[in-house]
Amino acid sequence: MDIGSALIIGGGIGGLTAGIALRQRGIPVEIIERDPDWTVYGVGIIQQMNVIRAMKELGVLDDYLARSYGFDSTTIYVGPGGVQDAHFNTPKLAGPDYPSNAGIRRTDLQKVLAGGAERAGAKVRLGLTVTDMQDDGTGVDVTFSDGSTGRYDVVIGADGVFSATRQAILPDAPKPHYTGQWVWRYNLPRPAHVDGIQIFAGPFNGGFVPMTEDLMYIFLLSTEPTTDFMPVAGAAAAMRDRATMVPPQFAAILDQITDDAGVVARPLETIMLDGDWHKGRIGLIGDAVHASTPHLAQGAGMAIEDGLVLADELTKAKSVDEAFAAYRARRMPRVAHVAKNSVRIGEMQMGKIPPFNVGELTGQTIGLMCQPI
């Protein structure tokens, strides 16, 4: 099947990845992003072995690693005493010369992917949304918020958990669900001993992730009654206040959380579409179809893999409908595992379900992520 044009709605991680992957296969790509400034909040993100493999496939791994902190190890501490419970390395899926994981600032990740999309020849238009889409079976006529129009062989909605594309094509699909937890993140200088991810589990839940030679980000989870956003004023104190029953390793850095503007706090809202992921020539990727919580650190990874798989199927299927169906079939086992089990971990942390072996689940997840996509 020949795809002569593709529109990607959303210039985030999934949209940019899909754009690069489609351009690698010779498909003309246009990416629109609603934010005219294309801003990204500046805290970090951990990306595991399957993402390192994907970055290599996208041809951006060297740039990615130049801006990130690569590492192999994970250390887990438990209880208020911060006792080490596990320490292990994960597989190097990109090859022996590359790390298995990396921490990176989200602003740097965007620069890597945006640069890759630009070099690949994708056209990016900022400050635009879609006001109308008409799929006549042979193409999609799109009207944009600036009054311009275009016709595309395929449209890909990569516009996040509150996807307008999903609402347009699948109005009866499930709506995002608030889990009851928030995640709080903050950047700090990286001590030399934080050379891999360090996770603290029960009753306090948080961690340290190295991002560069000089920086790490810290995170913690809290239970909150609503999704009402916190004011910036007082955010640092609010984050410190939520660090209760903390292990000594985390207690030692609490007094460094001082800059209200540096705190990034977000409610955890999820969605998992068990039904259709597309209608006609319009389909969905990433958080638009399977937004997860950060408990398994795979939300962005699943969006990145989506872009690679969809590009692959669009170039080898006999029809767009067949391509979207094959893409969903390939992705469902991985994304369902991540989305549903991430929520389970959060529910256990909040006391909503009985305790279970998270270490065993983590091992299962690593095994699944090591499989080909």
N, C-alpha and C positions, 0 to 999 in steps of 0.2 A: 504494500500500500504506500502510495506517495502522499506525504503531508506537505502541502505547499505553504502553509502559514499556521502559526500557533500563537494564541494570546494567553499570557499568564497574568492572572489578577492577584497581585500581592508580591511585593519585592522583599520578602523576608527570606529566612533560611531555605524553606522548601521551594519557594518560587524561583529563587536564584539558582538553586541546584538543578531544578527541572530545566531552567533556561540553558544552563551550561550543557547538560546532558543532551538536550534536543539539538543544540548547535553542533555538538560533536558528531551528530548523525546527519548534519547538513540541512536541518529543518529551520527555516526562517522563524525567528522568535521575537515577539514584542512583549515586554513586561511593563505593567502599569503599577504604580504605587501611590496610594492616596495621600501620604505625607509628603508635602512639597520639600521638606528639609531632610527627609529620609533618616530621621533620628532613631537611635537605638540606645536604650539605657545601658550605662557603662559598666555594670558588674559582670562577673564572669560566668562561664558555663563549662562543665566538664563534658568531654566527649570521649567515648570509649572505643574499643578496638575496631568495631565495625565502622565507625565514622572515619578513623584513620585510613582504613581500607578504602572507603568511599572517596575520601579526599584524593587518594592516589589515582583512583579511576577517573576522577574529574580533572586530573592534571594540575591540581593546585596544592599538592601536599607540601612541596618545598616552601612555598610562600606561607602556608598555614603554620608549619613548624617554626619558621623564622619569627612568627608573631606570638607563639604560644609556649607553653612549658610541657614538654613531653615527659612521661613517666610510665613505669610499669606496675608499681606496687599499690596495693590497697591495704590499709590497716583499720581494723574495727576495734573500738573500745566500748565497754559496756558499764552501765551503772554509774552512780554518783562518784565512785572512786576512779572512774576512767581506766579500768583494768583492761589490758590488751586481751582481746578474745580471738582475733584472727589476723594473719598477715599473709598475703599471697600476691603473686604476679599473675597477670592475665596474658593471653596469647598475643603475639605480634602478627596480626593479620596482614599488615602491609609489607612484611618481610623482616628479616633479622636485623637490618640496619635502621629500622624505624621503631619508635616507642609504641607501646600497645595503647596508651591513652594520652590525652592532653587536656590541659586547662587553658582557656583562652578568654580574653575580654570579648564581650559580644560586639563591641564596636570594631575590634580587629577581625572577628569572624566575618562581619558584614563586608569589611574592606577586601578580605580575601575572596569572598564569593562574588562581590560586585566587580572586582577586578577581573576575575575569571570569566564572568559573563560578558564584560566589555571586550576582552581579548578574543572571546569566542565569536563575537559579532552580534550579540543580542542587543536589541534596541530597548532602552529603558526610558519611560516617560513618567515624570513625577507630578504629584498634585492632581491625579486623575482618579475618578471612579467610573463605574459603569452605571448608566441610567436606564439602559434597555438592552435586552438580548432577544433575538428572534432566530431560532433554529429551524430551518426549512428542510432539514434532512440531508442537504448537500453542502451546507455551510452555515455559519452563525454570523448574522448581521448584528454588530454591536454599536451602540451609541454611547459616547463618553460625556462626562460632565462638562467638558469645554465645548460641546456641540459637534465635535468631530465624529466621524464614523469609520468603521472598518469591517471587513468580512474575513472570516478565519475558518480554516478547516477544522480546527479544534480549539476549545477554550478550557483552560485549567484554572480552577479556583484554588488559590493558595493563600486565602485571606483570613486564616486564623479561626479560633474557636467560635467567634461570633460572625462567621462567614455570611456575607450578603449573598454570595453565589449559591451557597447551600440553601438559603432561604428562598432564593428565586427558583431553583430547579427542583428542590425537595421540600416544599413547605410543610409537609407532615412529618418530617424527620424529627428525631428527639432533639430537645433543646439542651444547651449546656447546663450542667448540674454543679452546684457549689458543694464541695466535699466537707466543709467545716474547718478546714485548715488554711493557714497562710504560710508563705515562705518569706523569710527576711534575709536579705543579702547585703554584704558590706565589704568593700575592698580595704586591705591592710598590707603593710610591708610583710614580705615573706621571710620568716625565720629559716635558717639553713636546714633545720630538721624537718620542715614541711616540704619534702621532696616527692610526695605522692599523696593521693587522697587519704584523708583521715576522717573517719566517720565515728560519731558518738551516738550510741543507741540506748535508750531507756534509762530512766524516765525522760531525761532530756534528749532531744533529737536534733542533731546539727552536724557541722563538719567544717573542715578546712580543705581548700583546693588550690594548689599552686597554679598561677597563670603566666608569670614571667620570672626571670631571675630575681626581680625585685618585689613582685606583687603576688599576693594570694587573695582569694575571696573566702569569706566565712558565710555560713548560712545556718539558720535555725528555723524550726517549724513551731507554730503555735496554733492553738484552737481558738477560733473567734466566732462570735454569734452571727455576724453578717459579712457581706462583701463591701460594706461602705469603706471607701478609701480613707486612709489615715492622712491627716494634715501633715505637711512637711515640718512645720514647727513642732518640736518635741519628738520627732521621729527617732532620734538617737536614744533618748531616754526610754521611749516605748520599746525599742528593740532590746535594750539592756534589761528592762523590767520583765520581758518574756523569757529571759534566760534564767530559769529556776531549776534548782537541783542539778546544777551544772557540774561536770567533772573538772578537776583542777586545771587541765590543759586549756579548757575553754574559759574558765574563770580568770585565768591569767591575762586574757586579752580584752576582757569586757570594758575596761576603762579606756581602751583606745577607740571605742565607738562613740564619737563625739560630734561628728558632722551630720546635722539633720539632712542636708541635701544629698549626702552620700548613701543614705539608707534607701534601699529598694524593697518595698514590701508589697506582695501581691496575693490576692485570694486564689486558691487553687480550684479552678473550674474545669470540668472534664466533659467529654462527649465521646461516644463510641457508636458509630452507625453499623449495626449488624445487617441492615438491608442494603439498598442500592447506594453506590458511590457516584453514580453518574446518571444523566438523562440525555439521550441522544449524543450530541457531539460536545457536551459540556460535562466535565468531571471534576473531582475534588481530590486534593492531596493534603497531607500534613494535619495540622490541628483542625482544619475545616471538617475532617471526617473522623479523626481519632485523637483528640487531645488528652494527654495523660498528665499525671502529677509527676514531680521530679524524683520520686522515691526510688526509681530504678535508673534514673539519669539517662533516659533513652528517648525522650520526647523529640528533641531536635534530630537525633539519629534516625528515628522512624520517618520524619519528614524528608531528610536527605535521601534515604533509601527509596522512598516513594518516587522522588524525581528521577532517579536512575532507572527504576523498574518501569515506570510509565513510558519514559523515552524509549526503552528497549522494546516494549510491547507495541508502541505506536509505529515502530519501523519494521516489525516483522509480522504483525497481524494483517489479515485480509480486509478488515473494516475497522472503523473507529469503535463501533460497539463491541466488536470482538476484542480489541485492544484494551478497552476499559474493563471488560469482564475478566480478561486474563490477568491484568494488573491487580485487580481486587483479589482474585484467587491466590495469587502469589503473596500478596501482602498480608492477608487476613490472619494467618497463624501467628506471625510475628507481632503485628500491631495489637491484636486482641490480647496476647499474652502480656505485653507491656502495659496497655491501658487498664486492663482489669486487675492485674496484680499490683500495679502501683497504687490503685485505689484501696486494695485490700490492706496493704502495709499501713496506709494512713488511717484506715478504720481501726486497725489493731492499736495504733499509737493513741487513738482517741478513746479506746476502750469500748468500741462499738461491736467488736467481734472478739472471740477468744484468741489468745496468743497462738502463733504458729511459728515454724522454723524459717525465719527470714534468710538465714545462711543457706539453707537448702534451696530456697527459691532463687537466691542470688546465683548459686551454682547452675541451676537450670537455665536461668536467663543468659548467663555467659555462654553456656553451651549452645543455646539457640542462636545467639547473636553471632557466634563463630561460623554458623552454617552459611553457605552461599545464599544470596538474596534472589 
